[in-house]
Amino acid sequence: MYRDGIDINNEVRDEVFGEYVDELVQEKEALALFKGKTEVFLKALEQKEKTKEQQCHKKNQPRAYSTKIPKSFFEHPLYHNLKEVIVTPQKERIVPRRWEELQIDFSDKNRRYSGLCDMSVYRVTNRYNYQTLLDKKVALAIPIQTTLFQEIQKEYEKQIEIYRFVQVSRRLMQEVGYREKEDLQYCMVAEVLEDIHTFLKGRTLVNWYEWIEIYKKFGIDLELFIKKEMRGK
């Protein structure tokens, strides 16, 4: 059949054939998409089964516990080497914390605050600043690795000895992982030492000799220190 010189049958046939081809292409694309999703699903399923097998195998294995203590247990300043000693104008008082533990004063990098003792502590590194602050009767944090510390060490020998003993004791009493509620909570030397003595008395005789050796590692003669303190009471 012709219309205006064009074979209408051929035109219809081409149109139908084109639609058929489009349908085939769409079906092919849909099939490929389905195949891809199926492969992803099967891989995920396979991985899930492998994970289950590994977990089941792990549960059936004898457990081994690490003897290594995580580093995070020792991130508190208490477990670091002592950098400063803190001395007070009243010998019967003590700031039983380290400089790094005190509250920061953002207006003065060399001044911090002890909330426990309601006392400001000034860090000094030279003789001039030391002499200026000494007249003000304030607590001082003196870095150990300075000439100033060597110069005043004899003058504050007793306070330095007690302060070092307290810091070592705090570290040993805490064992691993700092717990503020189990820390020393007094600012009078007598009360702080009493707390430490009470703790040490709770050690067994066997452990007592171990503790003597532990203190020696920090350069402290535990027996001699306690004898001196008892004599001073």
Beta strands, then each sheet from edge to edge (+ up, - down):
strand 1: 2-3
strand 2: 6-7
strand 3: 84-87
strand 4: 103-104
strand 5: 111-114
strand 6: 119-123
strand 7: 139-143
sheet 1: 1+ 2-
sheet 2: 3+ 7- 6- 5+ 4-
end
